[in-house]
Amino acid sequence: MKYVDEFRDGELARQLAAKIRAEARTDRTYSFMEFCGGHTHALSRYGVPALLPDNVQMVHGPGCPVCVLPIGRIDQAIGLALQHGAIVCTYGDTMRVPASGQLSMQRAKARGADIRMVYSPVDALKIARANPEREVVFFAIGFETTTPPTALVLKQAATENLANFSVLCCHVLTPSAITHILESPEVKQWGTVPLDGFVGPAHVSILIGSAPYEGFARDYRKPVVIAGFEPLDVMQAILMLIRQVNDGRHEVENEFTRAVTREGNAAAQALVAEVFELRENFEWRGLGEVEFSALRIRAPYARWDAERRFDLRYQPVPDHKQCDCGAILRGVKRPADCRLFATVCTPENPMGSCMVSSEGACAAHYSYGRWKDIAITTA
């Protein structure tokens, strides 16, 4: 199949659903985590869970880049604009994530902060060139997918010796987060989050390849199937996971062969390795401190590192006491379990990060009405 419509074919979906029902053993349950927010979105948008038998459950993971961004990092970006007078540039969804003091980047902008939405790091570079008298900071977030463009603008800033440009780097890494989940007490000790396998991310895997997942598939005996973002991709991945569980296998399989290889994009990996290095620790919303799970800018590019330039010190900030985003990101709760969901917390007035981005579990459930189905069946 070559075109998007083929991966949304209703008849093929029904055939896949029939295969899943036929091969899922009735004497056990299957619990699979879709790590990536793009898969969470696809599941909700296309109603995939309704096609699965009751004993096949999907658990939402922390693979939404906006969702896992902790409040303290957003506070840093806002502080650069309000306290240092910098022009702060970032991606659109980041603007609406709640921060401290009932602020967000969007609300800080309304108070006079010069915060601008950009579509690419290159846009931030252009703003820096156009405003040589101002400090311009690109607030860089996201998983491995968005890291190479940030590396490129840092190299370009160095080539041009662009003195008023810097990057506040908050790029995070997928394999470390998956390992952290598998080591969490909910999975490893208490069993409150039973996990039989993972639907592996699509775009991240295009960059890093399938090889990085092999270690924890082997060590934790959890199968991984890398899948594309279309509904038939996800359903095929679920079927492949069921077959692995039934066979007692724990391998990395690649459903998304049209885009993902075992080695990944070597040129992009080399670029990232040149510009960035591992942080020893980084806080994730919901997961807490995760070792070697994020990147920082290497010493040769220190002049363009906003943390060094402005001598920033990270201060962790707790989430809203009644917001369950943290538990949802760990797979402990579902969006409808949160008392704020669809009442106080909506996409128009998000109380937590999971309701901001379309990849967030709460936003996906709210936008496609899946929470209403749950409410009806439990009434």
ZADO-207895 format. One record per residue (C-alpha): residue in one letter; x, y, z negated. Coordinates in steps of 0.001 Angstrom, whole numbers, plus 500000, padded with zeros to 6 digits. Each point is the difference from the previous one (the first is absolute). Last residue first. Layout:
<robas>
<roba "A"; <X; Y; Z>> ...
</robas>
This chain:
<robas>
<roba "A"; <476199; 504639; 466000>> <roba "T"; <503250; 498184; 500739>> <roba "T"; <499307; 499376; 503679>> <roba "I"; <498699; 503522; 500555>> <roba "A"; <502906; 501738; 498257>> <roba "I"; <502517; 497906; 501923>> <roba "D"; <498407; 500917; 503325>> <roba "K"; <499964; 503659; 498961>> <roba "W"; <503740; 499834; 499255>> <roba "R"; <500589; 498937; 503604>> <roba "G"; <498528; 503305; 501233>> <roba "Y"; <502525; 500618; 502754>> <roba "S"; <501372; 503314; 498733>> <roba "Y"; <499810; 499042; 496320>> <roba "H"; <501833; 496698; 500332>> <roba "A"; <502714; 501560; 502171>> <roba "A"; <500352; 503031; 497723>> <roba "C"; <500299; 497786; 496921>> <roba "A"; <502554; 497663; 501592>> <roba "G"; <502188; 502848; 501259>> <roba "E"; <500920; 499757; 503677>> <roba "S"; <497546; 502796; 500862>> <roba "S"; <502035; 502116; 497595>> <roba "V"; <498511; 501861; 497058>> <roba "M"; <497859; 497583; 497952>> <roba "C"; <502921; 497812; 498905>> <roba "S"; <501833; 503136; 498788>> <roba "G"; <497661; 500625; 497092>> <roba "M"; <497319; 502517; 499081>> <roba "P"; <499088; 500593; 503633>> <roba "N"; <497358; 502680; 500639>> <roba "E"; <499007; 499827; 503683>> <roba "P"; <501193; 496390; 500272>> <roba "T"; <497850; 499197; 496932>> <roba "C"; <500728; 499724; 496271>> <roba "V"; <497337; 501296; 497595>> <roba "T"; <497471; 497428; 501143>> <roba "A"; <501255; 497803; 502865>> <roba "F"; <502709; 498483; 497747>> <roba "L"; <500369; 501692; 496606>> <roba "R"; <499090; 496903; 497967>> <roba "C"; <502605; 497954; 501847>> <roba "D"; <498965; 496384; 500635>> <roba "A"; <498637; 500952; 503452>> <roba "P"; <503566; 500658; 501189>> <roba "R"; <501212; 496485; 499105>> <roba "K"; <502087; 499235; 496947>> <roba "V"; <503215; 498144; 499153>> <roba "G"; <501376; 500208; 503539>> <roba "R"; <502958; 502093; 498859>> <roba "L"; <498838; 503007; 502050>> <roba "I"; <496506; 499613; 498515>> <roba "A"; <501394; 500015; 496449>> <roba "G"; <501895; 503221; 500680>> <roba "C"; <497061; 501615; 501750>> <roba "D"; <497749; 499357; 496981>> <roba "C"; <499287; 503652; 499199>> <roba "Q"; <498494; 500593; 496541>> <roba "K"; <503208; 501231; 498358>> <roba "H"; <501067; 502117; 502972>> <roba "D"; <503532; 498890; 500845>> <roba "P"; <502992; 500462; 497719>> <roba "V"; <502825; 502373; 500991>> <roba "P"; <503640; 498988; 500435>> <roba "Q"; <502542; 502864; 499968>> <roba "Y"; <502696; 499911; 502678>> <roba "R"; <502787; 502535; 499734>> <roba "L"; <500591; 502265; 503004>> <roba "D"; <503344; 501800; 500348>> <roba "F"; <498631; 502170; 502844>> <roba "R"; <502641; 499003; 502528>> <roba "R"; <500535; 496528; 498553>> <roba "E"; <496336; 498947; 500092>> <roba "A"; <499517; 501885; 503275>> <roba "D"; <502655; 497906; 501772>> <roba "W"; <501255; 501897; 503059>> <roba "R"; <503411; 500831; 498591>> <roba "A"; <500243; 496403; 498749>> <roba "Y"; <500195; 498644; 503569>> <roba "P"; <503473; 498453; 499642>> <roba "A"; <498961; 498887; 496469>> <roba "R"; <497183; 497672; 501102>> <roba "I"; <496340; 500998; 499735>> <roba "R"; <497842; 497874; 497712>> <roba "L"; <497946; 496910; 500732>> <roba "A"; <497413; 498022; 498078>> <roba "S"; <499304; 496574; 498500>> <roba "F"; <503345; 499182; 498407>> <roba "E"; <498348; 499377; 496634>> <roba "V"; <496301; 500791; 499585>> <roba "E"; <498899; 502403; 497262>> <roba "G"; <496215; 500004; 499620>> <roba "L"; <497836; 497830; 502225>> <roba "G"; <496805; 502055; 500033>> <roba "R"; <501574; 503104; 501505>> <roba "W"; <503528; 499052; 500925>> <roba "E"; <502959; 501284; 498010>> <roba "F"; <503443; 499581; 501502>> <roba "N"; <503063; 498239; 498669>> <roba "E"; <503549; 499224; 501163>> <roba "R"; <499532; 502068; 503129>> <roba "L"; <501207; 498334; 503181>> <roba "E"; <501975; 501885; 502650>> <roba "F"; <498985; 502269; 502862>> <roba "V"; <501575; 501687; 503039>> <roba "E"; <502123; 497272; 501600>> <roba "A"; <497773; 497131; 498821>> <roba "V"; <496935; 501681; 501542>> <roba "L"; <501732; 500367; 503361>> <roba "A"; <501247; 496408; 499930>> <roba "Q"; <496490; 498708; 499252>> <roba "A"; <498557; 502070; 502850>> <roba "A"; <502537; 498565; 502458>> <roba "A"; <499455; 496443; 498740>> <roba "N"; <496219; 500061; 500463>> <roba "G"; <498765; 496743; 498487>> <roba "E"; <502089; 496838; 499619>> <roba "R"; <497187; 497436; 499750>> <roba "T"; <497978; 501692; 502716>> <roba "V"; <496772; 501995; 499778>> <roba "A"; <498016; 501660; 502835>> <roba "R"; <498129; 497436; 502116>> <roba "T"; <500872; 497324; 497459>> <roba "F"; <497549; 501427; 497454>> <roba "E"; <498987; 496582; 498633>> <roba "N"; <503461; 499510; 498529>> <roba "E"; <500474; 497258; 497446>> <roba "V"; <502093; 500197; 496842>> <roba "E"; <499895; 496668; 498214>> <roba "H"; <498523; 498474; 496860>> <roba "R"; <498579; 496615; 500996>> <roba "G"; <497752; 497753; 497899>> <roba "D"; <498063; 498944; 503088>> <roba "N"; <496698; 501415; 498740>> <roba "V"; <501743; 503226; 498940>> <roba "Q"; <501664; 500344; 503404>> <roba "R"; <496723; 499326; 501819>> <roba "I"; <498196; 502585; 497889>> <roba "L"; <502733; 502533; 500764>> <roba "M"; <499671; 499380; 503745>> <roba "L"; <496231; 500479; 499800>> <roba "I"; <500485; 503269; 498110>> <roba "A"; <502501; 501158; 502632>> <roba "Q"; <497531; 499186; 502789>> <roba "M"; <497362; 502071; 498195>> <roba "V"; <502388; 502941; 499630>> <roba "D"; <501024; 499991; 503645>> <roba "L"; <496379; 499535; 501085>> <roba "P"; <499070; 503131; 498038>> <roba "E"; <502773; 502145; 501533>> <roba "F"; <502876; 501178; 497812>> <roba "G"; <502672; 497504; 500996>> <roba "A"; <501039; 497201; 497685>> <roba "I"; <503078; 498680; 498211>> <roba "V"; <499156; 496711; 498286>> <roba "V"; <501664; 499404; 496653>> <roba "P"; <499901; 496788; 497968>> <roba "K"; <500746; 500121; 496261>> <roba "R"; <502459; 497540; 498482>> <roba "Y"; <501523; 502658; 497732>> <roba "D"; <503610; 499357; 501044>> <roba "R"; <499293; 498940; 503594>> <roba "A"; <497372; 502561; 500964>> <roba "F"; <501997; 502410; 497817>> <roba "G"; <503105; 499601; 502102>> <roba "E"; <498345; 499712; 503415>> <roba "Y"; <498313; 503388; 499828>> <roba "P"; <503106; 501921; 501110>> <roba "A"; <500241; 497857; 503198>> <roba "S"; <496727; 501165; 501580>> <roba "G"; <501394; 503120; 501641>> <roba "I"; <500958; 503269; 498269>> <roba "L"; <498567; 502419; 502580>> <roba "I"; <497170; 498053; 501595>> <roba "S"; <499393; 498561; 496534>> <roba "V"; <499110; 503413; 498595>> <roba "H"; <497479; 500472; 502807>> <roba "A"; <498207; 496714; 499318>> <roba "P"; <499949; 499242; 496294>> <roba "G"; <499936; 496402; 498725>> <roba "V"; <496733; 498266; 499110>> <roba "F"; <501179; 498425; 496780>> <roba "G"; <499591; 496669; 498232>> <roba "D"; <498301; 497960; 497294>> <roba "L"; <499645; 502792; 497476>> <roba "P"; <498027; 499699; 496779>> <roba "V"; <499738; 503427; 498346>> <roba "T"; <498937; 499355; 496392>> <roba "G"; <502520; 497141; 499903>> <roba "W"; <501351; 501153; 496650>> <roba "Q"; <503677; 499272; 500474>> <roba "K"; <501228; 500399; 503588>> <roba "V"; <497187; 501853; 501735>> <roba "E"; <498604; 502400; 497394>> <roba "P"; <503381; 499980; 498235>> <roba "S"; <501651; 501575; 503067>> <roba "E"; <502870; 498080; 501624>> <roba "L"; <498034; 499300; 503197>> <roba "I"; <498943; 503646; 500099>> <roba "H"; <503595; 501170; 499580>> <roba "T"; <501122; 497684; 502803>> <roba "I"; <497362; 501528; 502285>> <roba "A"; <501155; 503490; 499028>> <roba "S"; <503631; 499210; 500728>> <roba "P"; <499073; 498579; 503422>> <roba "T"; <498074; 503171; 501011>> <roba "L"; <502432; 502869; 499451>> <roba "V"; <499309; 503613; 499030>> <roba "H"; <500786; 503405; 501532>> <roba "C"; <499705; 502866; 497529>> <roba "C"; <502670; 502337; 501366>> <roba "L"; <499669; 503727; 499394>> <roba "V"; <501727; 501173; 503180>> <roba "S"; <501946; 503197; 500614>> <roba "F"; <500205; 502904; 502467>> <roba "N"; <501405; 503501; 499365>> <roba "A"; <503609; 499231; 500993>> <roba "L"; <499387; 498558; 503445>> <roba "N"; <503544; 498836; 500794>> <roba "E"; <498690; 499146; 503482>> <roba "T"; <501474; 496495; 499925>> <roba "A"; <499109; 499622; 496315>> <roba "A"; <496405; 501052; 500648>> <roba "Q"; <499893; 497528; 502892>> <roba "K"; <501244; 497160; 497805>> <roba "L"; <497397; 500859; 497376>> <roba "V"; <497349; 500210; 502723>> <roba "L"; <500908; 496516; 501233>> <roba "A"; <499959; 498437; 496548>> <roba "T"; <496495; 501336; 499413>> <roba "P"; <498861; 498490; 503308>> <roba "P"; <501596; 496665; 498955>> <roba "T"; <498120; 499870; 496623>> <roba "T"; <496378; 500094; 501192>> <roba "T"; <499664; 496250; 500610>> <roba "E"; <502103; 498952; 497001>> <roba "F"; <497299; 501205; 497613>> <roba "G"; <498699; 503507; 499549>> <roba "I"; <500865; 503432; 498668>> <roba "A"; <502239; 502877; 501068>> <roba "F"; <499215; 503431; 498539>> <roba "F"; <501806; 502172; 502569>> <roba "V"; <501417; 503069; 498305>> <roba "V"; <500500; 503410; 501624>> <roba "E"; <501945; 502704; 498128>> <roba "R"; <499260; 503376; 501559>> <roba "E"; <502204; 502608; 501736>> <roba "P"; <500582; 497776; 503024>> <roba "N"; <496237; 499761; 500688>> <roba "A"; <499623; 498837; 503627>> <roba "R"; <502794; 497413; 499691>> <roba "A"; <498469; 498664; 496783>> <roba "I"; <496552; 499803; 501617>> <roba "K"; <501482; 498025; 502907>> <roba "L"; <501590; 497528; 497555>> <roba "A"; <496644; 499576; 498254>> <roba "D"; <498384; 499195; 503363>> <roba "V"; <502752; 497426; 500641>> <roba "P"; <498912; 498255; 496800>> <roba "S"; <496784; 499165; 501880>> <roba "Y"; <496283; 500762; 499853>> <roba "V"; <500354; 502948; 497646>> <roba "M"; <497812; 501440; 497264>> <roba "R"; <501309; 503185; 498442>> <roba "I"; <500492; 501114; 496417>> <roba "D"; <500778; 503668; 499369>> <roba "A"; <498565; 500231; 496490>> <roba "G"; <497404; 502749; 499648>> <roba "R"; <497392; 498548; 497685>> <roba "A"; <498206; 498350; 502931>> <roba "K"; <503283; 498257; 500835>> <roba "A"; <500099; 498661; 496450>> <roba "R"; <496516; 498602; 500595>> <roba "Q"; <501189; 498166; 503118>> <roba "M"; <503135; 498755; 498267>> <roba "S"; <497783; 498667; 497253>> <roba "L"; <499228; 501631; 496672>> <roba "Q"; <497752; 499033; 497106>> <roba "G"; <502915; 500727; 497647>> <roba "S"; <502152; 497193; 501355>> <roba "A"; <499614; 498531; 503491>> <roba "P"; <497071; 498589; 501966>> <roba "V"; <500843; 498847; 503556>> <roba "R"; <498434; 502375; 502532>> <roba "M"; <503053; 501374; 501829>> <roba "T"; <501637; 496575; 500243>> <roba "D"; <497355; 498956; 502521>> <roba "G"; <501189; 502630; 502490>> <roba "Y"; <503725; 499306; 500170>> <roba "T"; <502463; 502396; 498378>> <roba "C"; <501644; 503412; 500241>> <roba "V"; <501023; 502160; 497048>> <roba "I"; <500970; 503626; 500712>> <roba "A"; <502040; 500915; 496957>> <roba "G"; <499155; 502714; 497498>> <roba "H"; <501969; 498316; 497221>> <roba "Q"; <497259; 499883; 497368>> <roba "L"; <496831; 499525; 502049>> <roba "A"; <501361; 498196; 503059>> <roba "L"; <502695; 497875; 498379>> <roba "G"; <497671; 499387; 497050>> <roba "I"; <497355; 498538; 502303>> <roba "A"; <502548; 497511; 501338>> <roba "Q"; <501157; 499038; 496510>> <roba "D"; <496402; 499639; 498780>> <roba "I"; <499387; 497613; 502896>> <roba "R"; <502912; 497886; 498771>> <roba "G"; <498698; 499986; 496431>> <roba "I"; <496523; 498921; 501097>> <roba "P"; <501285; 496707; 501341>> <roba "L"; <499833; 499093; 503713>> <roba "V"; <498529; 496484; 500155>> <roba "C"; <496751; 501119; 501636>> <roba "V"; <501607; 502187; 502668>> <roba "P"; <502109; 497128; 501307>> <roba "C"; <497122; 497454; 500026>> <roba "G"; <501551; 496548; 499629>> <roba "P"; <499152; 499471; 496332>> <roba "G"; <497936; 496815; 500437>> <roba "H"; <496305; 499160; 500365>> <roba "V"; <498982; 496422; 499229>> <roba "M"; <498081; 497977; 502594>> <roba "Q"; <497936; 497021; 498892>> <roba "V"; <499322; 496686; 501715>> <roba "N"; <497691; 497881; 497784>> <roba "D"; <496906; 501896; 501091>> <roba "P"; <500509; 499100; 503659>> <roba "L"; <501287; 502809; 502227>> <roba "L"; <497904; 501915; 502533>> <roba "A"; <498833; 502573; 497431>> <roba "P"; <503654; 500644; 499117>> <roba "V"; <500633; 501090; 503634>> <roba "G"; <497540; 502892; 499934>> <roba "Y"; <501689; 501793; 502904>> <roba "R"; <500754; 503276; 498223>> <roba "S"; <500627; 498423; 496610>> <roba "L"; <502495; 497365; 501111>> <roba "A"; <501632; 502418; 502452>> <roba "H"; <500522; 502649; 497297>> <roba "T"; <501511; 497476; 497596>> <roba "H"; <502240; 498841; 502858>> <roba "G"; <501217; 503548; 500571>> <roba "G"; <500534; 500329; 496259>> <roba "C"; <502666; 497298; 500184>> <roba "F"; <500489; 497309; 497380>> <roba "E"; <497061; 497808; 500986>> <roba "M"; <499977; 497692; 497023>> <roba "F"; <498621; 496486; 500427>> <roba "S"; <497923; 497982; 497519>> <roba "Y"; <498793; 496564; 501037>> <roba "T"; <497640; 497982; 497838>> <roba "R"; <499862; 496230; 499581>> <roba "D"; <497798; 496935; 500443>> <roba "T"; <498217; 501351; 503085>> <roba "R"; <503094; 499811; 502159>> <roba "A"; <500297; 502837; 502512>> <roba "E"; <500491; 498344; 503384>> <roba "A"; <496400; 500007; 501256>> <roba "R"; <499135; 503426; 498617>> <roba "I"; <503159; 501490; 501534>> <roba "K"; <499292; 498301; 503331>> <roba "A"; <496442; 501364; 500020>> <roba "A"; <501288; 503491; 499221>> <roba "L"; <502441; 499709; 502901>> <roba "Q"; <497168; 499072; 502354>> <roba "R"; <497875; 502873; 498710>> <roba "A"; <502896; 502419; 500542>> <roba "L"; <500486; 498656; 503527>> <roba "E"; <496342; 500747; 500690>> <roba "G"; <500295; 503503; 498584>> <roba "D"; <503051; 501019; 502044>> <roba "R"; <502012; 502606; 498098>> <roba "F"; <503479; 498761; 500953>> <roba "E"; <498960; 499876; 503648>> <roba "D"; <498941; 503633; 499795>> <roba "V"; <503553; 501039; 499062>> <roba "Y"; <501623; 498727; 503188>> <roba "K"; <502642; 497415; 500825>> <roba "M"; <498667; 496576; 499019>> 
</robas>
